[in-house]
């Protein structure tokens, strides 16, 4: 699968499996949108990624169980 220069949305990307998935994708050159309920952890992780390369963004406090929360992210 071609990963470099593609955008991936990682739900729960501020900790655990989501964080490790985001790290692996980032290492392969992916652009990331990190979604998580934990605003502080998500922002901290994205800040670390942006020190390496500006390839990530975060939308704090997104709940995948709430459709209006997902819509607020603003992806087409």
ABEGO torsion letter per residue (X at the ends): XBABGBBBBBBGAABEAAAAAAAAAAAAGBBBBBBBABAAAAAAAAAAAAAABBABBBBBGBBAABAAAAAAAGBX
